[in-house]
Amino acid sequence: MAAEIKDKLDINVELISGSGGIFDVIVDGQLAYSKQANGNQFPQSDVLIKQLQQPEE
């Protein structure tokens, strides 16, 4: 998913190892996606990329 985000959005991605099934996406210091907050669901890459492309409201 990191490579796909890099390719489609041209942003650098840093993967940080963790444990316990955590999957958080943080953009500019702000939490953009949390697996735990979304019913423990891992996001589909295309859905996550669309979410990252949308401007903040």
C-alpha positions as CSV (number, residue, x, y, z in Angstrom):
1,M,0.0,0.0,0.0
2,A,2.9,2.4,0.7
3,A,4.2,2.0,-2.9
4,E,0.7,2.6,-4.3
5,I,0.3,5.8,-2.2
6,K,3.7,7.0,-3.3
7,D,2.9,6.3,-7.0
8,K,-0.6,7.8,-7.0
9,L,-0.1,10.8,-4.7
10,D,3.6,11.4,-5.1
11,I,4.2,11.6,-1.3
12,N,6.8,9.9,0.8
13,V,5.6,7.1,3.0
14,E,7.2,5.9,6.2
15,L,6.3,2.5,7.6
16,I,6.7,2.1,11.3
17,S,6.6,-1.4,12.8
18,G,4.2,-2.0,15.6
19,S,2.3,-4.8,17.2
20,G,-1.3,-5.7,17.9
21,G,-2.7,-5.1,14.4
22,I,-2.4,-1.3,14.6
23,F,-2.8,0.4,11.2
24,D,-2.8,4.2,11.4
25,V,-2.2,6.7,8.6
26,I,-0.9,10.1,9.7
27,V,-0.5,13.0,7.3
28,D,1.2,16.2,8.4
29,G,0.9,15.1,12.0
30,Q,-2.9,14.5,11.8
31,L,-4.5,11.1,12.0
32,A,-6.1,10.4,8.5
33,Y,-7.1,6.8,9.1
34,S,-7.2,4.4,12.0
35,K,-8.1,0.8,11.6
36,Q,-9.1,0.6,15.3
37,A,-11.5,3.6,14.9
38,N,-13.1,2.0,11.8
39,G,-14.3,-1.3,13.2
40,N,-10.9,-2.9,13.0
41,Q,-11.2,-2.9,9.2
42,F,-8.1,-2.6,7.1
43,P,-8.8,-0.1,4.3
44,Q,-8.9,-0.9,0.6
45,S,-6.0,1.0,-1.0
46,D,-8.2,2.8,-3.5
47,V,-10.6,4.0,-0.8
48,L,-7.7,5.2,1.4
49,I,-6.1,7.0,-1.6
50,K,-9.4,8.8,-2.4
51,Q,-9.7,9.8,1.3
52,L,-6.2,11.2,1.2
53,Q,-6.9,13.1,-2.0
54,Q,-9.9,14.9,-0.5
55,P,-9.2,18.3,1.0
56,E,-9.8,18.7,4.7
57,E,-13.2,20.1,5.5
